[in-house]
Amino acid sequence: MEFYGDQPDVDLTYSDVFLVPRRSSITSRLDVDLSPGDGTTATVPVVSANMNSVTGARLAATLARRGGLGVLPQDMPLQELDAAIRWVKAQPVPWDTPLVLPPHATVADAARLLPATEGHGIVVADAASGHLDIDDVLGIVPALRLGTALPDARLGDLARGRVASVDAVDIESARHAFDVIVAAGAETVCVVDHGHVVGTLSRRSGLRSTLYRPAVDASGRLIVAAAVGINGDVAAKAQALAAAGVDVLVVDTAHGHQEGMLRALRSVADLDLGIPIAAGNVVTAEGVHDLVAAGADIVKVGVGPGAMCTTRMMTAVGRPQFSAVLETAEAARVMGAHVWADGGVRYPRDVALALAAGAASVMIGSWFAGTIEAPGELQTDAAGRTYKESWGMASTKAVHDRFGRLDPYELARKELFAEGISSSKIYLDPLRPGLEDLLDMITSGVRSSFTYAGASTVAEFHDRARVGLQSAAGYDEGKALPVSW
């Protein structure tokens, strides 16, 4: 990356900079390869944050199916982490995981899992056993139908009619899958293998399969990461997660440049588990050097830029994220390691700028918390808008989740030092309510950024990106005017 003019003496946020177009021979956005090249098998440079309100098994599987990597949070009990990892590994790769509800479930029950939006559907069947036979399926209720039915209507009464299905062996390619769904005259179909329902496909998911390459392990299963803290028997927990099949381990704490982190990181690295280890968070070249020397393959960069984080206002500690990524990425490159830019992205432009600064991937938190696939049930406010709850990982709510088993005195002491927002409503974007909808927007913008720079890979983009400084007015000039102006 190079600056368009002199490099400034002050640290910069993503809003302070812009990309300058240059001569390009890239003729199509689809000629761009977004693989991060960070030692994972991800094919898009997007990692979901290890926050309780962001990444669960459902989101991790969906993200991996489209090439990204989900990091399960360290606050989950080990038994739940083990189950979540194994669940992700068991999910279909070429098609979607079926969302199954029994016939007696109501529209209100379904609405807590799925909004009335195009491209989604609910398989109505009694799925008490491990396998779902196509003969047990009453039908598929399109998600849009949920918006017109009464809340107490039973799904079984809405699902009467022909069950649209296709045989897995008949799907020759992603393009063929789309054509098969269109020919079936349905929005969503069941995918069947020897009489068992192994997935669902919608027209939109069939189309996405032609644009994304899934992130899979050596056995062809979806990849998933999991985080561990720096306290307790970190090595034992890491070993258990590796045994469950985790593909990337993340050793995580808010202040990553500390002795406790280095001890924990060495204990995990000494296990020689054969999987990448990410660690953080830091914001300096010195921090990167120490973490990589202790065994990290990837370093998480960012202190205070997250939407749920109040660290900078409480402590004055942190660093503007663009400059933090720029410095740490160069330090990591020299040592043969990589960085993930963690936090501070609010638009696709911010993701592009993080990659321009040298990040291999970009971690996204609150942006993904307001999606269908994020943990928690959908809720509706008084105005009828749909949202999910989100909270910071150092907040009082997170402290309760993490230390709830302590006696009241010790728990109260922990609460005194809580930081961050304990509860925030993250509203679903009506136009992009799902994780994949947001991923479409992000990757589309980033691909265009690459073409403007004349780059076809993440590494080329970092080499060719030319960045300039802008005023606050310059930033505002780039925003679209309100429709009502």
MIZA-416177 format. One record per residue (C-alpha): residue in three letters; x, y, z. Coordinates in Angstrom, 3 decimals, decimal comma. Example, Ala and Ser with C-alpha at 12.3 -4.5 7.8 and 13.67 -1.06 7.14 Angstrom:
<rs>
["ala"; [12,300; -4,500; 7,800]];
["ser"; [13,670; -1,060; 7,140]];
</rs>
This chain:
<rs>
["met"; [0,000; 0,000; 0,000]];
["glu"; [1,155; 3,530; -0,677]];
["phe"; [-0,117; 6,924; 0,391]];
["tyr"; [-1,296; 9,399; -2,225]];
["gly"; [0,959; 12,151; -0,914]];
["asp"; [2,944; 12,312; 2,295]];
["gln"; [2,250; 9,803; 5,048]];
["pro"; [0,606; 11,647; 7,954]];
["asp"; [2,065; 11,946; 11,431]];
["val"; [-1,266; 11,158; 13,127]];
["asp"; [-3,094; 7,844; 13,425]];
["leu"; [-6,033; 7,304; 11,091]];
["thr"; [-9,440; 5,640; 11,181]];
["tyr"; [-11,139; 4,113; 8,166]];
["ser"; [-13,185; 7,305; 7,794]];
["asp"; [-10,013; 9,377; 7,413]];
["val"; [-8,887; 7,687; 4,208]];
["phe"; [-10,092; 6,741; 0,740]];
["leu"; [-8,856; 4,586; -2,139]];
["val"; [-7,534; 6,301; -5,264]];
["pro"; [-8,405; 4,511; -8,538]];
["arg"; [-5,541; 3,527; -10,812]];
["arg"; [-5,008; 1,877; -14,187]];
["ser"; [-6,535; -1,586; -14,169]];
["ser"; [-6,680; -4,604; -16,463]];
["ile"; [-9,317; -6,401; -14,362]];
["thr"; [-12,419; -6,544; -16,552]];
["ser"; [-14,868; -8,226; -14,172]];
["arg"; [-15,482; -8,396; -10,440]];
["leu"; [-15,790; -12,159; -10,838]];
["asp"; [-12,137; -12,323; -11,904]];
["val"; [-11,156; -11,405; -8,335]];
["asp"; [-10,028; -14,095; -5,872]];
["leu"; [-10,839; -13,035; -2,292]];
["ser"; [-9,054; -15,923; -0,546]];
["pro"; [-7,177; -14,450; 2,445]];
["gly"; [-4,155; -16,778; 2,237]];
["asp"; [-3,768; -16,802; 6,022]];
["gly"; [-3,324; -20,533; 6,551]];
["thr"; [-7,047; -21,187; 6,910]];
["thr"; [-9,084; -22,583; 4,035]];
["ala"; [-11,391; -19,559; 3,918]];
["thr"; [-12,183; -18,240; 0,437]];
["val"; [-13,516; -14,826; 1,468]];
["pro"; [-11,694; -12,529; 3,943]];
["val"; [-14,520; -12,346; 6,470]];
["val"; [-14,427; -13,721; 10,033]];
["ser"; [-17,334; -13,441; 12,459]];
["ala"; [-16,336; -12,203; 15,904]];
["asn"; [-16,248; -14,525; 18,910]];
["met"; [-19,079; -12,659; 20,628]];
["asn"; [-22,007; -14,431; 22,302]];
["ser"; [-24,539; -12,341; 20,386]];
["val"; [-22,784; -12,802; 17,037]];
["thr"; [-21,473; -16,304; 16,406]];
["gly"; [-23,320; -19,503; 17,133]];
["ala"; [-23,298; -22,786; 15,248]];
["arg"; [-25,972; -21,690; 12,774]];
["leu"; [-24,129; -18,528; 11,757]];
["ala"; [-20,767; -20,313; 11,616]];
["ala"; [-22,102; -22,964; 9,239]];
["thr"; [-23,800; -20,429; 6,984]];
["leu"; [-20,670; -18,270; 6,835]];
["ala"; [-18,387; -21,217; 6,045]];
["arg"; [-20,738; -22,351; 3,291]];
["arg"; [-20,051; -18,999; 1,615]];
["gly"; [-16,313; -19,092; 2,236]];
["gly"; [-15,885; -17,271; 5,553]];
["leu"; [-14,951; -18,371; 9,059]];
["gly"; [-17,039; -18,191; 12,226]];
["val"; [-15,370; -18,071; 15,652]];
["leu"; [-17,414; -19,601; 18,461]];
["pro"; [-17,010; -17,579; 21,698]];
["gln"; [-14,957; -18,690; 24,682]];
["asp"; [-17,844; -18,065; 27,084]];
["met"; [-19,677; -21,158; 25,826]];
["pro"; [-19,239; -24,126; 28,178]];
["leu"; [-16,828; -26,703; 26,765]];
["gln"; [-19,573; -29,269; 26,289]];
["glu"; [-21,615; -26,779; 24,241]];
["leu"; [-18,565; -25,782; 22,206]];
["asp"; [-17,884; -29,432; 21,442]];
["ala"; [-21,493; -29,950; 20,338]];
["ala"; [-21,482; -26,780; 18,214]];
["ile"; [-18,272; -27,766; 16,414]];
["arg"; [-19,584; -31,241; 15,668]];
["trp"; [-22,918; -29,810; 14,491]];
["val"; [-21,195; -27,477; 12,023]];
["lys"; [-19,103; -30,372; 10,738]];
["ala"; [-22,268; -32,401; 10,123]];
["gln"; [-24,004; -29,742; 8,019]];
["pro"; [-24,390; -30,008; 4,244]];
["val"; [-21,905; -28,099; 2,099]];
["pro"; [-23,577; -27,699; -1,324]];
["trp"; [-27,025; -26,904; 0,050]];
["asp"; [-28,631; -25,185; 3,024]];
["thr"; [-29,315; -26,658; 6,443]];
["pro"; [-33,050; -27,345; 6,683]];
["leu"; [-34,991; -25,274; 9,195]];
["val"; [-37,488; -27,847; 10,480]];
["leu"; [-40,511; -27,236; 12,705]];
["pro"; [-43,312; -29,642; 13,675]];
["pro"; [-46,859; -29,283; 12,299]];
["his"; [-48,212; -28,087; 15,656]];
["ala"; [-45,791; -25,142; 15,770]];
["thr"; [-47,445; -21,799; 15,113]];
["val"; [-46,618; -18,863; 12,888]];
["ala"; [-45,562; -17,000; 16,045]];
["asp"; [-43,091; -19,798; 16,835]];
["ala"; [-41,661; -19,602; 13,326]];
["ala"; [-41,430; -15,808; 13,422]];
["arg"; [-39,001; -16,033; 16,350]];
["leu"; [-36,597; -17,857; 14,024]];
["leu"; [-37,321; -16,394; 10,621]];
["pro"; [-38,778; -13,074; 9,454]];
["ala"; [-41,180; -12,802; 6,555]];
["thr"; [-38,531; -12,448; 3,870]];
["glu"; [-37,907; -13,827; 0,412]];
["gly"; [-35,523; -16,719; -0,173]];
["his"; [-36,192; -18,669; 3,028]];
["gly"; [-38,619; -21,392; 4,005]];
["ile"; [-39,565; -23,731; 6,843]];
["val"; [-39,765; -27,476; 6,357]];
["val"; [-42,789; -28,738; 8,247]];
["ala"; [-42,309; -32,280; 9,525]];
["asp"; [-42,097; -34,415; 12,626]];
["ala"; [-38,322; -34,782; 12,959]];
["ala"; [-38,008; -36,682; 16,233]];
["ser"; [-35,364; -39,044; 14,838]];
["gly"; [-31,918; -38,134; 13,592]];
["his"; [-32,931; -38,568; 9,949]];
["leu"; [-35,741; -36,758; 8,191]];
["asp"; [-37,450; -38,810; 5,476]];
["ile"; [-39,101; -37,010; 2,584]];
["asp"; [-42,301; -39,001; 3,259]];
["asp"; [-42,527; -37,311; 6,674]];
["val"; [-42,440; -33,808; 5,204]];
["leu"; [-45,847; -32,150; 4,984]];
["gly"; [-44,538; -29,236; 2,955]];
["ile"; [-42,431; -26,110; 2,936]];
["val"; [-43,887; -22,841; 4,193]];
["pro"; [-42,266; -19,877; 2,411]];
["ala"; [-41,063; -17,289; 4,900]];
["leu"; [-43,106; -14,590; 3,150]];
["arg"; [-46,254; -16,541; 4,115]];
["leu"; [-45,467; -15,842; 7,773]];
["gly"; [-46,220; -12,165; 7,184]];
["thr"; [-49,769; -12,804; 5,992]];
["ala"; [-50,887; -15,599; 8,326]];
["leu"; [-52,381; -15,211; 11,789]];
["pro"; [-49,859; -15,638; 14,647]];
["asp"; [-51,735; -18,632; 16,080]];
["ala"; [-52,061; -20,435; 12,738]];
["arg"; [-50,489; -23,898; 12,778]];
["leu"; [-47,698; -24,542; 10,295]];
["gly"; [-49,196; -27,933; 9,512]];
["asp"; [-52,309; -26,200; 8,182]];
["leu"; [-50,205; -23,909; 5,981]];
["ala"; [-48,024; -26,649; 4,544]];
["arg"; [-50,629; -28,742; 2,777]];
["gly"; [-49,821; -29,483; -0,847]];
["arg"; [-47,122; -30,999; -3,023]];
["val"; [-43,641; -31,195; -1,506]];
["ala"; [-41,145; -29,900; -4,046]];
["ser"; [-37,949; -31,955; -3,932]];
["val"; [-34,916; -32,814; -6,043]];
["asp"; [-32,576; -35,762; -5,788]];
["ala"; [-29,054; -34,859; -4,727]];
["val"; [-27,515; -37,086; -7,424]];
["asp"; [-29,416; -35,172; -10,102]];
["ile"; [-27,753; -31,865; -9,190]];
["glu"; [-24,754; -31,765; -11,511]];
["ser"; [-23,458; -28,280; -10,661]];
["ala"; [-24,340; -25,067; -8,839]];
["arg"; [-25,760; -23,625; -12,060]];
["his"; [-27,768; -26,773; -12,621]];
["ala"; [-29,151; -26,527; -9,090]];
["phe"; [-30,572; -23,097; -9,885]];
["asp"; [-32,142; -24,373; -13,101]];
["val"; [-33,649; -27,369; -11,291]];
["ile"; [-35,344; -25,128; -8,721]];
["val"; [-36,774; -22,886; -11,432]];
["ala"; [-38,042; -25,927; -13,323]];
["ala"; [-39,720; -27,184; -10,153]];
["gly"; [-41,713; -23,952; -9,988]];
["ala"; [-40,896; -23,494; -6,313]];
["glu"; [-39,017; -20,924; -4,250]];
["thr"; [-37,465; -23,573; -1,969]];
["val"; [-37,075; -27,325; -2,474]];
["cys"; [-35,932; -30,242; -0,343]];
["val"; [-32,752; -31,995; -1,444]];
["val"; [-33,128; -35,752; -1,027]];
["asp"; [-30,554; -38,547; -0,880]];
["his"; [-31,915; -42,116; -0,758]];
["gly"; [-35,196; -40,878; 0,656]];
["his"; [-33,611; -38,728; 3,371]];
["val"; [-33,807; -34,926; 3,365]];
["val"; [-30,189; -33,743; 3,401]];
["gly"; [-30,802; -30,051; 2,819]];
["thr"; [-32,861; -27,384; 1,174]];
["leu"; [-32,189; -25,086; -1,756]];
["ser"; [-33,813; -21,822; -2,714]];
["arg"; [-33,352; -19,994; -5,994]];
["arg"; [-31,168; -17,463; -4,215]];
["ser"; [-28,986; -20,057; -2,465]];
["gly"; [-28,607; -21,917; -5,750]];
["leu"; [-27,434; -18,698; -7,377]];
["arg"; [-25,010; -17,982; -4,523]];
["ser"; [-23,473; -21,414; -4,972]];
["thr"; [-22,268; -20,255; -8,380]];
["leu"; [-20,532; -17,205; -6,857]];
["tyr"; [-18,958; -18,509; -3,635]];
["arg"; [-16,598; -21,379; -2,884]];
["pro"; [-17,268; -22,980; 0,515]];
["ala"; [-14,551; -23,056; 3,165]];
["val"; [-13,961; -26,728; 3,924]];
["asp"; [-11,435; -28,916; 5,714]];
["ala"; [-9,392; -31,773; 4,260]];
["ser"; [-12,418; -34,059; 4,589]];
["gly"; [-14,696; -31,662; 2,715]];
["arg"; [-16,603; -30,497; 5,811]];
["leu"; [-17,378; -26,882; 6,672]];
["ile"; [-14,701; -25,163; 8,759]];
["val"; [-15,236; -23,537; 12,139]];
["ala"; [-13,028; -21,773; 14,692]];
["ala"; [-13,392; -21,516; 18,451]];
["ala"; [-11,933; -19,176; 21,053]];
["val"; [-10,362; -19,831; 24,422]];
["gly"; [-9,483; -17,310; 27,126]];
["ile"; [-6,129; -17,020; 28,869]];
["asn"; [-7,176; -18,258; 32,328]];
["gly"; [-7,530; -21,786; 33,651]];
["asp"; [-6,187; -24,855; 31,869]];
["val"; [-6,029; -23,308; 28,413]];
["ala"; [-4,026; -26,145; 26,893]];
["ala"; [-6,542; -28,775; 28,011]];
["lys"; [-9,430; -26,817; 26,549]];
["ala"; [-7,549; -26,270; 23,281]];
["gln"; [-6,809; -29,989; 23,076]];
["ala"; [-10,486; -30,827; 23,619]];
["leu"; [-11,569; -28,399; 20,890]];
["ala"; [-9,045; -29,851; 18,484]];
["ala"; [-10,383; -33,336; 19,246]];
["ala"; [-13,889; -32,086; 18,412]];
["gly"; [-12,614; -31,040; 14,983]];
["val"; [-12,066; -27,293; 15,277]];
["asp"; [-10,070; -25,850; 12,355]];
["val"; [-8,652; -22,682; 13,938]];
["leu"; [-7,989; -21,873; 17,599]];
["val"; [-8,285; -18,283; 18,802]];
["val"; [-6,586; -17,349; 22,072]];
["asp"; [-8,403; -14,196; 23,037]];
["thr"; [-8,322; -11,433; 25,636]];
["ala"; [-8,985; -7,707; 25,445]];
["his"; [-5,363; -6,783; 26,228]];
["gly"; [-3,377; -9,301; 24,233]];
["his"; [0,061; -7,833; 24,882]];
["gln"; [0,451; -9,186; 28,407]];
["glu"; [2,310; -11,967; 30,173]];
["gly"; [-0,850; -13,992; 30,782]];
["met"; [-1,508; -14,129; 27,031]];
["leu"; [2,060; -15,121; 26,231]];
["arg"; [1,952; -17,975; 28,763]];
["ala"; [-1,395; -19,234; 27,465]];
["leu"; [-0,291; -18,935; 23,857]];
["arg"; [2,922; -20,874; 24,449]];
["ser"; [0,991; -23,634; 26,218]];
["val"; [-1,293; -24,026; 23,191]];
["ala"; [1,517; -23,758; 20,628]];
["asp"; [3,523; -26,431; 22,481]];
["leu"; [0,700; -28,921; 21,820]];
["asp"; [1,563; -28,828; 18,094]];
["leu"; [-2,057; -29,476; 17,128]];
["gly"; [-1,473; -28,858; 13,440]];
["ile"; [-4,065; -26,091; 13,111]];
["pro"; [-3,606; -22,304; 12,831]];
["ile"; [-3,552; -20,334; 16,082]];
["ala"; [-4,869; -16,781; 16,191]];
["ala"; [-4,255; -14,546; 19,204]];
["gly"; [-4,979; -11,010; 20,325]];
["asn"; [-5,857; -8,285; 20,607]];
["val"; [-2,948; -5,899; 20,002]];
["val"; [-2,414; -2,652; 18,081]];
["thr"; [1,376; -2,326; 17,775]];
["ala"; [4,233; -3,960; 15,886]];
["glu"; [5,797; -4,867; 19,224]];
["gly"; [2,638; -6,712; 20,222]];
["val"; [2,643; -8,642; 16,946]];
["his"; [6,302; -9,585; 17,382]];
["asp"; [5,763; -10,968; 20,884]];
["leu"; [2,608; -12,934; 20,010]];
["val"; [4,080; -14,464; 16,872]];
["ala"; [7,255; -15,367; 18,778]];
["ala"; [5,034; -17,116; 21,358]];
["gly"; [3,327; -19,221; 18,675]];
["ala"; [0,604; -17,203; 16,939]];
["asp"; [0,103; -17,687; 13,200]];
["ile"; [-2,502; -14,918; 13,044]];
["val"; [-2,774; -11,840; 15,251]];
["lys"; [-6,063; -10,088; 15,981]];
["val"; [-5,715; -6,326; 15,757]];
["gly"; [-7,983; -3,773; 17,405]];
["val"; [-8,563; -2,209; 20,797]];
["gly"; [-11,702; -0,139; 21,202]];
["pro"; [-13,141; 0,230; 17,661]];
["gly"; [-16,130; -2,104; 18,127]];
["ala"; [-19,681; -0,776; 18,187]];
["met"; [-20,379; -2,406; 21,583]];
["cys"; [-17,033; -1,373; 23,117]];
["thr"; [-16,519; 1,560; 25,504]];
["thr"; [-12,841; 0,856; 26,255]];
["arg"; [-11,533; 4,046; 24,696]];
["met"; [-14,010; 6,277; 26,509]];
["met"; [-13,482; 4,488; 29,824]];
["thr"; [-9,699; 4,114; 29,713]];
["ala"; [-8,353; 6,250; 26,827]];
["val"; [-6,662; 3,040; 25,618]];
["gly"; [-6,735; 1,967; 21,999]];
["arg"; [-5,646; 3,151; 18,590]];
["pro"; [-7,393; 4,319; 15,400]];
["gln"; [-7,940; 1,122; 13,492]];
["phe"; [-6,566; 1,887; 10,021]];
["ser"; [-3,156; 2,875; 11,392]];
["ala"; [-3,151; -0,063; 13,809]];
["val"; [-3,749; -2,508; 10,958]];
["leu"; [-1,187; -0,807; 8,712]];
["glu"; [1,628; -1,085; 11,272]];
["thr"; [0,814; -4,539; 12,589]];
["ala"; [0,268; -6,098; 9,151]];
["glu"; [3,750; -5,057; 8,060]];
["ala"; [5,262; -6,450; 11,250]];
["ala"; [3,395; -9,741; 10,754]];
["arg"; [4,478; -9,998; 7,115]];
["val"; [8,139; -9,738; 8,098]];
["met"; [7,657; -12,643; 10,536]];
["gly"; [5,661; -14,788; 8,105]];
["ala"; [2,391; -14,293; 9,995]];
["his"; [-0,927; -12,568; 9,245]];
["val"; [-3,364; -10,200; 10,947]];
["trp"; [-7,120; -10,058; 11,227]];
["ala"; [-8,529; -6,537; 11,514]];
["asp"; [-10,954; -6,840; 14,422]];
["gly"; [-13,681; -4,207; 14,710]];
["gly"; [-14,561; -0,788; 13,412]];
["val"; [-16,113; -1,813; 10,079]];
["arg"; [-19,514; -0,337; 9,312]];
["tyr"; [-19,551; -0,309; 5,512]];
["pro"; [-18,005; -2,471; 2,761]];
["arg"; [-15,498; 0,370; 2,172]];
["asp"; [-14,061; -0,244; 5,641]];
["val"; [-13,471; -3,911; 4,821]];
["ala"; [-11,670; -2,902; 1,625]];
["leu"; [-9,531; -0,384; 3,504]];
["ala"; [-8,548; -2,967; 6,121]];
["leu"; [-7,400; -5,294; 3,349]];
["ala"; [-5,561; -2,418; 1,664]];
["ala"; [-3,736; -1,795; 4,951]];
["gly"; [-2,551; -5,405; 4,916]];
["ala"; [-5,122; -7,436; 6,847]];
["ala"; [-5,656; -10,979; 5,579]];
["ser"; [-9,240; -10,992; 6,867]];
["val"; [-11,631; -8,677; 8,638]];
["met"; [-13,562; -9,611; 11,773]];
["ile"; [-17,168; -8,435; 11,945]];
["gly"; [-19,216; -8,280; 15,131]];
["ser"; [-22,309; -6,140; 15,657]];
["trp"; [-22,955; -5,876; 11,932]];
["phe"; [-23,652; -9,623; 11,926]];
["ala"; [-25,539; -9,579; 15,248]];
["gly"; [-28,589; -8,208; 13,442]];
["thr"; [-29,076; -11,189; 11,137]];
["ile"; [-31,399; -14,160; 10,973]];
["glu"; [-28,569; -16,591; 11,683]];
["ala"; [-27,107; -14,829; 14,751]];
["pro"; [-27,791; -16,414; 18,169]];
["gly"; [-31,013; -15,543; 19,957]];
["glu"; [-34,614; -15,265; 18,935]];
["leu"; [-36,045; -12,533; 16,761]];
["gln"; [-37,964; -9,889; 18,676]];
["thr"; [-40,319; -7,163; 17,551]];
["asp"; [-40,576; -3,644; 18,957]];
["ala"; [-43,721; -1,550; 19,368]];
["ala"; [-43,368; -0,234; 15,817]];
["gly"; [-43,241; -3,740; 14,392]];
["arg"; [-39,526; -3,648; 13,559]];
["thr"; [-37,556; -6,858; 13,989]];
["tyr"; [-34,345; -6,934; 16,022]];
["lys"; [-31,941; -9,083; 18,000]];
["glu"; [-30,112; -8,180; 21,173]];
["ser"; [-26,374; -7,557; 21,209]];
["trp"; [-23,900; -6,767; 23,991]];
["gly"; [-20,207; -6,115; 24,518]];
["met"; [-17,972; -8,928; 25,729]];
["ala"; [-16,754; -6,910; 28,727]];
["ser"; [-20,213; -5,655; 29,680]];
["thr"; [-22,155; -6,502; 32,838]];
["lys"; [-24,271; -9,000; 30,904]];
["ala"; [-21,159; -10,712; 29,561]];
["val"; [-19,642; -10,774; 33,052]];
["his"; [-22,753; -12,569; 34,324]];
["asp"; [-22,553; -15,083; 31,478]];
["arg"; [-18,856; -15,696; 32,114]];
["phe"; [-18,758; -15,708; 35,914]];
["gly"; [-22,316; -16,619; 36,848]];
["arg"; [-21,137; -19,544; 38,980]];
["leu"; [-19,123; -17,346; 41,332]];
["asp"; [-20,506; -16,558; 44,760]];
["pro"; [-22,485; -13,265; 44,944]];
["tyr"; [-19,606; -11,332; 46,560]];
["glu"; [-17,026; -12,256; 43,888]];
["leu"; [-19,553; -11,696; 41,101]];
["ala"; [-20,371; -8,240; 42,486]];
["arg"; [-16,641; -7,400; 42,510]];
["lys"; [-16,384; -8,409; 38,846]];
["glu"; [-19,380; -6,222; 37,960]];
["leu"; [-17,637; -3,139; 39,331]];
["phe"; [-15,118; -3,319; 36,496]];
["ala"; [-17,466; -4,144; 33,632]];
["glu"; [-17,173; -2,107; 30,433]];
["gly"; [-19,197; -1,968; 27,244]];
["ile"; [-22,872; -1,963; 26,377]];
["ser"; [-24,919; -4,651; 28,121]];
["ser"; [-27,917; -4,576; 25,827]];
["ser"; [-28,526; -3,006; 22,466]];
["lys"; [-31,162; -3,625; 19,840]];
["ile"; [-29,601; -4,478; 16,488]];
["tyr"; [-32,365; -4,096; 13,945]];
["leu"; [-32,495; -6,388; 10,945]];
["asp"; [-32,110; -4,578; 7,650]];
["pro"; [-35,384; -5,325; 5,802]];
["leu"; [-33,449; -5,517; 2,532]];
["arg"; [-30,615; -7,632; 3,966]];
["pro"; [-31,952; -9,601; 6,945]];
["gly"; [-29,676; -12,599; 6,528]];
["leu"; [-25,952; -13,108; 6,925]];
["glu"; [-25,667; -14,049; 3,258]];
["asp"; [-27,422; -10,835; 2,243]];
["leu"; [-24,795; -8,810; 4,099]];
["leu"; [-22,014; -10,975; 2,707]];
["asp"; [-23,292; -10,319; -0,832]];
["met"; [-23,091; -6,582; -0,197]];
["ile"; [-19,658; -6,738; 1,445]];
["thr"; [-17,994; -8,955; -1,139]];
["ser"; [-19,555; -7,054; -4,029]];
["gly"; [-18,100; -3,796; -2,734]];
["val"; [-14,699; -5,326; -2,001]];
["arg"; [-14,509; -6,971; -5,423]];
["ser"; [-15,173; -3,593; -7,011]];
["ser"; [-12,429; -2,053; -4,874]];
["phe"; [-10,011; -4,638; -6,250]];
["thr"; [-10,935; -3,806; -9,849]];
["tyr"; [-10,379; -0,090; -9,214]];
["ala"; [-6,911; -0,901; -7,881]];
["gly"; [-6,115; -3,339; -10,689]];
["ala"; [-5,731; -6,264; -8,293]];
["ser"; [-7,018; -9,808; -8,664]];
["thr"; [-5,954; -11,180; -5,240]];
["val"; [-5,793; -9,953; -1,647]];
["ala"; [-1,983; -9,826; -1,803]];
["glu"; [-2,045; -7,818; -5,048]];
["phe"; [-4,603; -5,449; -3,575]];
["his"; [-2,340; -4,677; -0,636]];
["asp"; [0,569; -4,044; -3,019]];
["arg"; [-1,392; -1,861; -5,446]];
["ala"; [-3,765; 0,002; -3,131]];
["arg"; [-3,209; 3,760; -3,132]];
["val"; [-4,726; 5,579; -0,174]];
["gly"; [-5,376; 9,285; 0,297]];
["leu"; [-6,446; 11,406; 3,263]];
["gln"; [-9,777; 13,167; 3,423]];
["ser"; [-11,552; 15,700; 5,587]];
["ala"; [-14,828; 15,018; 7,367]];
["ala"; [-16,530; 16,947; 4,563]];
["gly"; [-14,815; 14,696; 2,026]];
["tyr"; [-16,151; 11,645; 3,819]];
["asp"; [-19,673; 13,097; 3,871]];
["glu"; [-19,427; 13,927; 0,169]];
["gly"; [-19,100; 10,222; -0,576]];
["lys"; [-22,383; 9,360; 1,112]];
["ala"; [-25,562; 9,052; -0,912]];
["leu"; [-28,115; 11,810; -0,367]];
["pro"; [-31,371; 10,859; 1,382]];
["val"; [-34,073; 9,954; -1,090]];
["ser"; [-36,350; 12,689; 0,273]];
["trp"; [-33,948; 15,590; -0,311]];
</rs>
